[in-house]
Amino acid sequence: MPFVKSIFRRLKGKNAEQRATSQSSNDQPSVQASESKSKLKEGGFWKKFDWWLMCALAIPVILETLDYTVVATAQPRIASVFNAFNLQSYIGTSYLLASTVFLPFFASIADIYGRHFGLQLSLLFFLVGSTFSTGAVNMTMLLVGRGIAGIGAAGLLTAVRIIMLDSSSLDTNNIQQSAAFCLYALGFCIGPVIGGFLVTASFRWVFAINIPCVALAMVLCFFLLRKRVEGAKSFEELPGSTKCMTWIMKFALIDWIGTFLFVIGGILILLALNWGPDDDWKSVRVIVCLVVGVIVFVTCILWGVVLERKHQASTVTISALYHAQPMLPLKLFRSYDICVLYYGCSASGIVIFVMFYFVAIFMTVVSGLPPDQAGIQLLYFAPGLGGGSFFSIWLVKHFRQPIYSIVAGLIVMTIGLGLIQMGMQKNVQGLINGFMCLTGFGVGLTAGPNSIQARFLMSDHVAATSALLLFFRALGGTVGLAQCFTVMNAKVNPYIAGQIRSGTISGSDLNALEALYNSGGLDSIQSLEGLPPVVQQIIRDAFRNGVRWSFISLIPWTALAVILSLFLSKIPDPDAQRTDHDEEIKLPEYVETRMPFEELEGVEYLGMPDQQQNR
């Protein structure tokens, strides 16, 4: 097993590193190390934060998360306008699918055409999609608009993350990544609240509000970012490139075959994961989508292998078809650290998605709160996200390594999931809210450091690495939702069936419960409120047990991430290296050197050999 071998190598390497460190500490004075470390912790730390950059990127960052959460709140009302209530889930699904599968594509755009071009192209897609949705006359036009907006959202996520990771300073990356995550958390929290107000006026305002925001973002990015971010990669860094490359020639460098295979395979797998819980994983559409999606994904990887071998063999004689820059650099998946970081991002995505969906289910069905109050309960997750993000800044600044924040965050997440299920078992709302904040703190601890760790381990593939981190976070969220819905259904239905067979329910209540069970379950919260009190309590107890076990099923994901992250490598610290270099180039005023007379023979003095000195 390559992973097992790499773990043993890491253990040996850490021991050797400790021995070397202890030996070097005896040879070199500790004063210089302490002075260099103190210089890194001076007040200049916060001056490395690029305020103009954040001003330009604030709207794109909030816009993407705000759009998804606002529309998620308004989906039932929007679908009702077009008399297509059975298609309401596709309003969010079409957006989510597109915003997930196009992430690596925009990483290629950012490398080949530059960061600013990639961001402006993303904003353009988002603008067109929002315009389509605003003027939709039927459900088909609305779904097309949501898909186009999803493509733009994928570009926004990717371009913003890449721009922030382009800095080679650990301190700058530390601040910017955590600040960006706080903006994402802000969008997730205020989205449901804004959505309720907008949909009250008209569903079209849900999409129309994006249009002026996107226009303003395009102007700000043009004036503030155009000359502040990296342009296209140099010609030598692009495979198969020539000295002079036109815009059309760059277009041919995009891995269109890999993009097509990745998008098709990703859509099929994500659709299967979305349909699986409703169809009990037995329907033809679920099986076909899952099998074909996996085959297409494997084909995409094989195509990447072909491109890699062609580039290694020759860059002159190969066909123009193989000049494309691989969308998925296979080098990333040969690294233990990168694979663990991708898995850790998936675990974080699972926790984030499940938290927003299943806590809302618990609050509305089990606790009986109105939808608006249930949405307010989700806000308790936000302080934890923000607090964890800011605390991760201090951890990385103090220890100069993201690994400590990553491990601590995964441990807190695992503990938080266990405590949340305990609060649900006792049905104490205060406990659930507090443990949600604790779990959010763990997620915030890992968000920024994950990106920093990957950026400094794969500095030659910043764009692809950051895009795949986002992809695995979204993929993890989709897998987590599919798993939790499956677990919940597996617990709810047997519980209700057991109550029917128990014989402890009166005749009228039993008839109502049997009718509900045979019809396939609840149609809405209103249908639950119309049931007899005894039947209502049975349903609430069934969902309490089902949601609780859904959270329990997530603990193995985060626990495994904790174990794997313990063996992550330490990253180089460019800021410390610069400080050490500055120390070396300073000439001391006076250095007293005492050497035995025998050792002075043959030593150059003032740049002259000893023969010239004797002469």
ChimeraX attribute file (.defattr): number of C-alpha atoms within 10 A of each C-alpha:
attribute: neighborCount
match mode: 1-to-1
recipient: residues
	/A:1	5
	/A:2	9
	/A:3	14
	/A:4	10
	/A:5	10
	/A:6	15
	/A:7	16
	/A:8	12
	/A:9	12
	/A:10	15
	/A:11	13
	/A:12	12
	/A:13	13
	/A:14	15
	/A:15	12
	/A:16	12
	/A:17	12
	/A:18	12
	/A:19	12
	/A:20	11
	/A:21	12
	/A:22	11
	/A:23	11
	/A:24	12
	/A:25	12
	/A:26	9
	/A:27	9
	/A:28	10
	/A:29	10
	/A:30	11
	/A:31	9
	/A:32	13
	/A:33	15
	/A:34	10
	/A:35	13
	/A:36	19
	/A:37	17
	/A:38	10
	/A:39	14
	/A:40	17
	/A:41	13
	/A:42	9
	/A:43	9
	/A:44	11
	/A:45	14
	/A:46	12
	/A:47	10
	/A:48	16
	/A:49	17
	/A:50	13
	/A:51	11
	/A:52	14
	/A:53	19
	/A:54	18
	/A:55	15
	/A:56	21
	/A:57	27
	/A:58	17
	/A:59	19
	/A:60	29
	/A:61	24
	/A:62	21
	/A:63	23
	/A:64	24
	/A:65	21
	/A:66	26
	/A:67	24
	/A:68	22
	/A:69	21
	/A:70	25
	/A:71	26
	/A:72	18
	/A:73	21
	/A:74	22
	/A:75	20
	/A:76	17
	/A:77	17
	/A:78	22
	/A:79	21
	/A:80	13
	/A:81	12
	/A:82	16
	/A:83	13
	/A:84	13
	/A:85	14
	/A:86	10
	/A:87	16
	/A:88	21
	/A:89	14
	/A:90	17
	/A:91	24
	/A:92	19
	/A:93	19
	/A:94	22
	/A:95	26
	/A:96	23
	/A:97	25
	/A:98	22
	/A:99	27
	/A:100	27
	/A:101	25
	/A:102	24
	/A:103	28
	/A:104	28
	/A:105	25
	/A:106	29
	/A:107	29
	/A:108	23
	/A:109	26
	/A:110	26
	/A:111	25
	/A:112	24
	/A:113	17
	/A:114	20
	/A:115	29
	/A:116	23
	/A:117	19
	/A:118	25
	/A:119	28
	/A:120	22
	/A:121	19
	/A:122	26
	/A:123	25
	/A:124	19
	/A:125	22
	/A:126	30
	/A:127	25
	/A:128	17
	/A:129	28
	/A:130	29
	/A:131	21
	/A:132	21
	/A:133	28
	/A:134	21
	/A:135	14
	/A:136	17
	/A:137	11
	/A:138	14
	/A:139	20
	/A:140	12
	/A:141	16
	/A:142	23
	/A:143	23
	/A:144	18
	/A:145	28
	/A:146	31
	/A:147	27
	/A:148	25
	/A:149	32
	/A:150	31
	/A:151	28
	/A:152	32
	/A:153	31
	/A:154	30
	/A:155	34
	/A:156	28
	/A:157	24
	/A:158	32
	/A:159	31
	/A:160	24
	/A:161	25
	/A:162	25
	/A:163	23
	/A:164	21
	/A:165	25
	/A:166	17
	/A:167	15
	/A:168	14
	/A:169	16
	/A:170	25
	/A:171	25
	/A:172	20
	/A:173	23
	/A:174	28
	/A:175	24
	/A:176	24
	/A:177	22
	/A:178	26
	/A:179	20
	/A:180	22
	/A:181	21
	/A:182	25
	/A:183	21
	/A:184	21
	/A:185	25
	/A:186	20
	/A:187	22
	/A:188	24
	/A:189	24
	/A:190	19
	/A:191	23
	/A:192	24
	/A:193	16
	/A:194	17
	/A:195	23
	/A:196	17
	/A:197	15
	/A:198	19
	/A:199	19
	/A:200	12
	/A:201	10
	/A:202	13
	/A:203	22
	/A:204	17
	/A:205	17
	/A:206	25
	/A:207	24
	/A:208	19
	/A:209	15
	/A:210	21
	/A:211	19
	/A:212	11
	/A:213	15
	/A:214	20
	/A:215	13
	/A:216	15
	/A:217	21
	/A:218	22
	/A:219	13
	/A:220	18
	/A:221	22
	/A:222	16
	/A:223	11
	/A:224	16
	/A:225	21
	/A:226	16
	/A:227	11
	/A:228	14
	/A:229	17
	/A:230	18
	/A:231	17
	/A:232	18
	/A:233	14
	/A:234	11
	/A:235	15
	/A:236	10
	/A:237	13
	/A:238	17
	/A:239	20
	/A:240	20
	/A:241	19
	/A:242	12
	/A:243	7
	/A:244	7
	/A:245	11
	/A:246	8
	/A:247	9
	/A:248	8
	/A:249	12
	/A:250	18
	/A:251	15
	/A:252	15
	/A:253	22
	/A:254	21
	/A:255	23
	/A:256	17
	/A:257	15
	/A:258	24
	/A:259	22
	/A:260	16
	/A:261	20
	/A:262	24
	/A:263	22
	/A:264	16
	/A:265	25
	/A:266	24
	/A:267	21
	/A:268	23
	/A:269	25
	/A:270	24
	/A:271	20
	/A:272	23
	/A:273	22
	/A:274	19
	/A:275	17
	/A:276	21
	/A:277	21
	/A:278	15
	/A:279	14
	/A:280	12
	/A:281	16
	/A:282	11
	/A:283	13
	/A:284	10
	/A:285	15
	/A:286	22
	/A:287	16
	/A:288	14
	/A:289	21
	/A:290	22
	/A:291	15
	/A:292	15
	/A:293	24
	/A:294	16
	/A:295	13
	/A:296	20
	/A:297	21
	/A:298	15
	/A:299	16
	/A:300	23
	/A:301	19
	/A:302	14
	/A:303	18
	/A:304	21
	/A:305	15
	/A:306	14
	/A:307	23
	/A:308	19
	/A:309	11
	/A:310	16
	/A:311	18
	/A:312	10
	/A:313	11
	/A:314	11
	/A:315	15
	/A:316	13
	/A:317	9
	/A:318	13
	/A:319	10
	/A:320	12
	/A:321	12
	/A:322	21
	/A:323	21
	/A:324	23
	/A:325	26
	/A:326	26
	/A:327	24
	/A:328	25
	/A:329	17
	/A:330	14
	/A:331	11
	/A:332	18
	/A:333	13
	/A:334	12
	/A:335	15
	/A:336	19
	/A:337	23
	/A:338	23
	/A:339	17
	/A:340	23
	/A:341	24
	/A:342	25
	/A:343	22
	/A:344	29
	/A:345	28
	/A:346	27
	/A:347	29
	/A:348	29
	/A:349	25
	/A:350	27
	/A:351	27
	/A:352	20
	/A:353	18
	/A:354	24
	/A:355	21
	/A:356	18
	/A:357	14
	/A:358	19
	/A:359	24
	/A:360	21
	/A:361	19
	/A:362	22
	/A:363	23
	/A:364	19
	/A:365	24
	/A:366	22
	/A:367	17
	/A:368	16
	/A:369	16
	/A:370	12
	/A:371	16
	/A:372	13
	/A:373	13
	/A:374	19
	/A:375	21
	/A:376	14
	/A:377	20
	/A:378	21
	/A:379	20
	/A:380	18
	/A:381	25
	/A:382	22
	/A:383	20
	/A:384	24
	/A:385	28
	/A:386	25
	/A:387	19
	/A:388	27
	/A:389	30
	/A:390	21
	/A:391	16
	/A:392	29
	/A:393	23
	/A:394	14
	/A:395	19
	/A:396	22
	/A:397	18
	/A:398	12
	/A:399	11
	/A:400	21
	/A:401	20
	/A:402	27
	/A:403	24
	/A:404	20
	/A:405	27
	/A:406	30
	/A:407	23
	/A:408	17
	/A:409	27
	/A:410	29
	/A:411	19
	/A:412	20
	/A:413	30
	/A:414	23
	/A:415	18
	/A:416	24
	/A:417	25
	/A:418	19
	/A:419	21
	/A:420	23
	/A:421	22
	/A:422	18
	/A:423	19
	/A:424	23
	/A:425	16
	/A:426	12
	/A:427	17
	/A:428	12
	/A:429	14
	/A:430	11
	/A:431	17
	/A:432	24
	/A:433	19
	/A:434	18
	/A:435	25
	/A:436	28
	/A:437	24
	/A:438	26
	/A:439	31
	/A:440	30
	/A:441	28
	/A:442	30
	/A:443	31
	/A:444	32
	/A:445	33
	/A:446	29
	/A:447	25
	/A:448	29
	/A:449	28
	/A:450	23
	/A:451	27
	/A:452	22
	/A:453	23
	/A:454	25
	/A:455	25
	/A:456	20
	/A:457	19
	/A:458	18
	/A:459	13
	/A:460	11
	/A:461	17
	/A:462	21
	/A:463	26
	/A:464	25
	/A:465	25
	/A:466	27
	/A:467	27
	/A:468	22
	/A:469	26
	/A:470	24
	/A:471	25
	/A:472	22
	/A:473	25
	/A:474	25
	/A:475	24
	/A:476	24
	/A:477	23
	/A:478	24
	/A:479	21
	/A:480	26
	/A:481	24
	/A:482	21
	/A:483	19
	/A:484	26
	/A:485	21
	/A:486	19
	/A:487	20
	/A:488	22
	/A:489	19
	/A:490	16
	/A:491	20
	/A:492	21
	/A:493	17
	/A:494	12
	/A:495	18
	/A:496	22
	/A:497	13
	/A:498	10
	/A:499	17
	/A:500	17
	/A:501	10
	/A:502	9
	/A:503	10
	/A:504	9
	/A:505	15
	/A:506	9
	/A:507	10
	/A:508	11
	/A:509	17
	/A:510	18
	/A:511	14
	/A:512	13
	/A:513	25
	/A:514	17
	/A:515	12
	/A:516	19
	/A:517	15
	/A:518	8
	/A:519	10
	/A:520	9
	/A:521	17
	/A:522	12
	/A:523	10
	/A:524	9
	/A:525	13
	/A:526	9
	/A:527	12
	/A:528	20
	/A:529	13
	/A:530	10
	/A:531	16
	/A:532	13
	/A:533	12
	/A:534	13
	/A:535	24
	/A:536	19
	/A:537	14
	/A:538	16
	/A:539	24
	/A:540	19
	/A:541	18
	/A:542	23
	/A:543	23
	/A:544	26
	/A:545	20
	/A:546	24
	/A:547	26
	/A:548	26
	/A:549	19
	/A:550	26
	/A:551	26
	/A:552	19
	/A:553	16
	/A:554	20
	/A:555	19
	/A:556	12
	/A:557	19
	/A:558	25
	/A:559	16
	/A:560	16
	/A:561	25
	/A:562	22
	/A:563	13
	/A:564	20
	/A:565	21
	/A:566	14
	/A:567	19
	/A:568	20
	/A:569	16
	/A:570	16
	/A:571	17
	/A:572	14
	/A:573	15
	/A:574	14
	/A:575	19
	/A:576	18
	/A:577	12
	/A:578	13
	/A:579	16
	/A:580	16
	/A:581	12
	/A:582	11
	/A:583	15
	/A:584	11
	/A:585	8
	/A:586	8
	/A:587	8
	/A:588	8
	/A:589	5
	/A:590	6
	/A:591	7
	/A:592	4
	/A:593	5
	/A:594	7
	/A:595	7
	/A:596	7
	/A:597	7
	/A:598	7
	/A:599	8
	/A:600	12
	/A:601	9
	/A:602	10
	/A:603	11
	/A:604	13
	/A:605	11
	/A:606	7
	/A:607	7
	/A:608	10
	/A:609	12
	/A:610	14
	/A:611	9
	/A:612	9
	/A:613	10
	/A:614	6
	/A:615	5
